[in-house]
Amino acid sequence: MTDVSNLKFTLELSQIIVMVTSFVLSFLLWFIKVPSTEYSRKLVKTKNSIAVCFFVCSILLFMCIRNSHLGNYETFSTLMMLVVTAMSSVVLSFSLMNLLEERDNDKFYLNLAAVILMSWGLMRVYLSGDRTMTIVALLTYIVLFIIQCIIHIIHFNRAYVKSVSKVEQYYDEEEDHKIRWIRFCYIIMMLTQMFILVYLILPHSLIKIYALWYVLFLVYFTANFISFLGSHKLLLDAFAYRALTFQDMKDRREQKKLEKARLENMPENMRGAEFKRLEKALTRWVDEKRYRDYDRSRDQIAADLNTSKELLHLYFVSVLKVDFKTWRTTHRIEDAKNLLLEKRELSIHLVGEMAGFSDRSNFHRQFTRIVGCSPRQWRESSGNLK
């Protein structure tokens, strides 16, 4: 009897911890202010969806605790935790995908309604006391839950790959490290959601371990999401650039076609004059070490050079026979090589940032590819590596 009482107390305590954590995080997210911009609607919607999800989960756990008088409370609490993870899986999956996609996913409410209906049916069958129907309903719920997770994983991966491409197209450099947290959080989330299925076949006394893991995930996810809201405006610009109204996107495509046609029909003497002017602008740009600037879009770089991005692209392809990104990376690496030797008091990571690399791993990868050794090896050899 004492062991049963201790188990019940542990179950209640673990669920209280998850409930309180979900409740606090929901209010924290709800009252965080997002700067008002043309694309903040998506961010606010995502933030509020996550906040409501956490709040609903805390309510479900509260209802579960209120029914601790049930005879088989361990099973009831496990099923309720399964319902909580299934609902949060839908909301968090679509919330993260909403950050990466141009348009809202119209299947969100359909998925959420299906999970709510299935969860209601599962709990009704369980409370009816029919053991056979409960097993059938639970197995059906688990199969549908697994299928749902697989579909979400495929959809998320597709959205993530596209979002990385958007960032690279907008900033013309490798900036995917700024959204890696989304993919990492999604992986942790799916592992957390799927682990509840493992828990179903484990001793119920391990609920405290799962509860601790779930709480850590909620805190980690919320902290990263808040950081994203507060410090990644430039990244959001890249998403907003493609998340404009349909008419704006259509106008941009038309302008691009007109500019391309103008360049193709431009007389050779005029094109040559434009190229000479651009060559001088690029020389000044390099002398001023503007290649060190990162988080600059193609449009912004073209504006700095007093040209269009179409003409800039044409110049590099037809004259220099190299793309702009590779050309700029070469200048950054040459700059970094000098800085590593001239400013030995600076860390290698800081040298990479000074040269224009916002990501440490990208700096090491590009340096090794172009120079043939790591930045540390280059510095230790004083640049005399053969």
Secondary structure, DSSP 8 states (H G I E B T S, - for coil): -HHHHHHHHHHHHHHHHHHHHHHHHHHHHHT------TTHHHHHHHHHHHHHHHHHHHHHHHHHHHTTTSTTHHHHHHHHHHHHHHHHHHHHHHHHHHHHSSS--TTHHHHHHHHHHHHHHHHHHHHHT-HHHHHHHHHHHHHHHHHHHHHHHHHHHHHHHHHHHHHHHHHSS--GGGGHHHHHHHHHHHHHHHHHHHHTTS-GGGHHHHHHHHHHHHHHHHHHHHHHHHH-HHHHHHHHHHSS-HHHHHHHHHHHHHHHHHHHTS-HHHHHHHHHHHHHHHHHHHHTTGGG--S--HHHHHHHTTS-HHHHHHHIIIIISS-HHHHHHHHHHHHHHHHHHH-TTS-HHHHHHHHT-S-HHHHHHHHHHHHSS-HHHHHHTTT---
